Amino acid sequence: MDRTPVNSTMISSIGYDPSSGTIEVEFNNGGAIWQYYDFPEHMWNEFENAESHGKYFNANIKDQYRGGRV
């Protein structure tokens, strides 16, 4: 999945596959890459354009969507 770099102290890059509803998040801490499933496109638009990607992730994605480390 293609990811776009973001300006965040927590997250290095993010990507989205609309056909499967999967987002991919690369974290700064050790470069871990996680995928989260069944993610709605309207929320991807919010995440992609968030002022703080880390805050958005913690408030709206972490522990709310099924996911796993790639």
C-alpha positions as CSV (number, residue, x, y, z in Angstrom):
1,M,0.0,0.0,0.0
2,D,1.3,3.5,-0.8
3,R,1.7,5.7,2.2
4,T,2.0,9.5,2.3
5,P,4.5,11.0,4.8
6,V,2.9,13.2,7.5
7,N,4.3,15.8,9.9
8,S,3.7,14.1,13.3
9,T,5.8,13.2,16.3
10,M,4.0,9.9,16.5
11,I,3.3,8.8,12.9
12,S,5.6,8.8,10.0
13,S,3.2,7.9,7.1
14,I,-0.4,6.9,6.4
15,G,-2.2,5.2,3.6
16,Y,-5.6,4.0,2.6
17,D,-7.1,1.3,0.3
18,P,-10.7,2.2,-0.3
19,S,-11.5,-1.1,-2.0
20,S,-10.9,-3.0,1.2
21,G,-11.4,-0.2,3.8
22,T,-7.9,-0.7,5.1
23,I,-5.6,2.0,6.5
24,E,-1.9,1.6,7.1
25,V,-0.1,3.6,9.7
26,E,3.7,3.7,10.0
27,F,4.8,4.8,13.5
28,N,7.9,6.8,14.3
29,N,8.8,4.7,17.3
30,G,10.8,1.9,15.7
31,G,9.1,2.1,12.3
32,A,6.3,-0.4,13.2
33,I,3.6,-0.6,10.5
34,W,0.0,-1.5,11.4
35,Q,-3.1,-2.0,9.3
36,Y,-6.6,-1.3,10.6
37,Y,-9.6,-2.8,8.8
38,D,-13.2,-1.8,7.9
39,F,-12.2,1.9,8.1
40,P,-14.8,4.2,6.5
41,E,-13.7,6.5,3.7
42,H,-15.2,9.6,5.4
43,M,-13.0,8.9,8.5
44,W,-10.0,8.5,6.3
45,N,-10.6,11.9,4.9
46,E,-10.7,13.3,8.4
47,F,-7.6,11.4,9.4
48,E,-5.7,12.5,6.3
49,N,-6.5,16.1,6.9
50,A,-6.3,16.2,10.7
51,E,-4.3,19.0,12.3
52,S,-2.7,16.3,14.5
53,H,-2.5,12.8,13.1
54,G,-1.4,11.4,16.5
55,K,-4.3,12.9,18.4
56,Y,-6.8,11.8,15.7
57,F,-5.3,8.3,15.8
58,N,-5.6,8.1,19.6
59,A,-9.1,9.5,19.7
60,N,-10.7,7.7,16.7
61,I,-8.7,4.7,15.7
62,K,-6.7,3.1,18.5
63,D,-8.6,0.4,20.2
64,Q,-11.7,1.1,18.0
65,Y,-10.8,-0.8,14.8
66,R,-9.5,-4.3,14.4
67,G,-5.9,-4.3,13.3
68,G,-2.5,-5.9,13.4
69,R,1.1,-5.3,12.8
70,V,2.3,-5.9,9.2
